[in-house]
Amino acid sequence: MSFRIGQGLDVHAFGEGKHVMLGAVRIPHDRGLMAHSDGDVALHALCDALLGAAALGDIGQHFPSDESRWKDADSSQLLAGVRDLLISSGWRPVNVDITIVCEMPRIAQYVPAMREAISAVLQLTAQEVSVKATTTEKLGLCGRGEGIAALAVALIQRD
């Protein structure tokens, strides 16, 4: 049995909109996130963590932002594609841990739904998916309310 760990980071600035997508959950907010896809920083960071663990590149290599087919893409579909790449390479996710960095919107009430949505895509249990939120105490781009960041760590296994 072989294990690997990968990490991912994603950041998107706020722009026009009335909601944000985080962890595959639509959260009402007075702004959206600017992105080629749906801007789900949590899932984008998770994709990079999984791809990095398997040494399969990064999200931009597999889902380039200059390709129109990924315009407004549902990041759950991107994550499912990453899951399929892992499986076809002989790997499977074991557990994942995501930290979302933002002052607003407040996301604590949405965390259980995020864990359920992510676990369904990755074919894990909700207990194998951790989602947390933190602020930067008004410091930096997230603290000033300019955008949202997410960090992810993933453990994968090859039998």
C-alpha angles and dihedrals in degrees: 000000000000130000133193135183126214134183133207139189131190134174131186130182123232119255139151118335148089100241145024128223112226125168090350091302124117109229121191112239137152091246138035132218121262110235144128090245126030090299097238098166092184094057093040091054089046092051089053092047092052094043091047093051090056093041089239098136124249141302093266092059093053100035106026116199090222092064114092093213089071094050108125089354119174104247090215086068090051090051090049088052090052090048089053091049090052093049093048088052092053097258133115131190115255101181139337135205123198129186117195115202116205142119093214144058099040105230108180093105091054097051096091091053090048092051091050094047094047093045090052092053094045094041091238132125119260087248088064092055121072123189121180136171132213139168131222093229091252092307126128130358094316092045092051089052094247095128150324130268132194134194124197138187124193134189116206131186137208115199 
